[in-house]
Amino acid sequence: MEWFTWFTSSDYWLGRLIFQRGLAGLYLVAFLCAAFQFRALIGERGMLPVPEYVRRVPARRAPSLFRLHYSDRFFALCAWAGAALALALIAGAGDAVPLAVSMLMWAVLWALYLSIVNVGQTWYGFGWESLLLEAGFLAVFLGNDRTAPPVLVMWLLRWLLFRVEFGAGLIKLRGDPCWRDLTCLYYHHETQPMPGPLSWFFHRMPRPLHRVEAAANHMTQLVVPVLLFTPQPVATVGAGLIAVTQFWLVLSGNFSWLNWITIVLALSAVDGTLVADAPDLPEAPLWYGVLVMVVTALVLALSVRPVRNLLSRHQAMNRSFDPLHLVNTYGAFGTVGRVRHEIVIEGTDEPALHAGTVWREYAFKGKPGDVRRLPRQYAPYHLRLDWMMWFAALSPAYAAEWFGPLVERLLDGDRDTLKLLRHNPFPDTPPTMIRARVYRYRFTTWQELRSTGAWWHRTLVREFLPPTRLESTPMR
């Protein structure tokens, strides 16, 4: 087996350990998001039911366990099973079993989440879903303490991180001119999908600092990723710079687990020998080595289309090129909004409209609503409805499939839908009518905050949905 010793290296022990534990933690969050939100979104009585979707979409386009059987109880079982398995891997169960069993555990985790994503429709159309699946697929072949880390897979993790960062950098340079003149962050902290508790303060930083932010972003996404392929300790320095930048983004807003999984990927490139001597781990068995080489060849072959996309002047972001999400293309915020619009949903329990009709506002957990409420920190947890409400405010086309069903369920007082909200203004009986209006939101100034206690200022822009009763609700 001496000819095979080049295949593994104990020097990667720390990178593998951090990556596996961190990825398992993010899997846990993802499965909890699915378990707590699926009934209202894609359940049997949800806004976009899974049974309807699987009937009209071919299996080859969206392979999923739920094509064999679907019920809300079965989906919940799968989501909670995934959460339990992720928790076991966080606790180190993958290192307490034989290598083949450990690989099977990671494979089951990946297959369960793939099954959810592939029937999740618009609610699961985010780049970090594919990123979690691609990273999770590679984790299957990382092994455990029964063998030294496979060098090829550890480098595939760097290749994934490179595409995440470099793709995001290129989409910015090719997209909004404000990235090229370093002014995008004059607006981004205010107009991002879901601001966090510090976003107001980030927005109020002096503009020269915003320009420094933008320049540092270009450096971290277009130059630093190249360092990942250099010898140690330079690669560790590059990984550290990426991780620090991602922590900055964590502080500035809520981007689900996008920043956290990027941090975990970056830390996988850290040289463990800088921290402690590498443990004496066993060599890899031959069958495992052959399997890893086959997977490496597969990933490199599937990388051709994402690389072509990176080099294209018409670069697309956050696209999967295969239904298993094995190798994808990434990117974020190629365009930055200058103005923030929010859809505010209101209801009334009065039987007929008149000049003095009282409308009461539904409150969401994450998206801005009450101007006096400081935005909360939810990431890495993903509030899917809140995110899609942000897209709907950009264009009604984003809400064409699900907004009518959402209003129906509010008018019906659907319990599962109301659980997605922070406050239901009609706790006893559902409203008789619902309406939705678009407001322009902006962060208040220091002076406005001191005098009013409000973090936001809002002005009415237009009507989004006229007053609607249950029988006249727009359908899909």
Secondary structure, 3 states (H helix, E strand, C coil): CHHHHHHECHHHHHHHHHHHHHHHHHHHHHHHHHHHHHHHHCCCCCCCCHHHHHHHCCCCCCCCHHHCCCCHHHHHHHHHHHHHHHHHHHCCHHHCCCHHHHHHHHHHHHHHHHHHHCCCHHHHCCHHHHHHHHHHHHHCCCCCCCCCCEHHHHHHHHHHHHHHHHHHHHHHHHCCHHHHCCCHHHCHHHHCCCECCCHHHHHCCCHHHHHHHHHHHHHHHHCHHHHHHCCCCHHHHHHHHHHHHHHHHHHHECCCCHHHHHHHHHHCCCCHHHCCCCCCCCCCCHHHHHHHHHHHHHHHHHCHHHHHHHHCCCCCCCEECCCCCCCEECCCCCCCCCCEEEEEEEEECCCCCCCCCCCEECEECCCCCCCCCCCCCCCCCCCHHHHHHHHHHHCHHHHCCCHHHHHHHHHCCCHHHHCCEEECCCCCCCCCEEEEEEEEEEECCHHHHHHHCCCEEEEEEEEEEEEECHHHCCCC
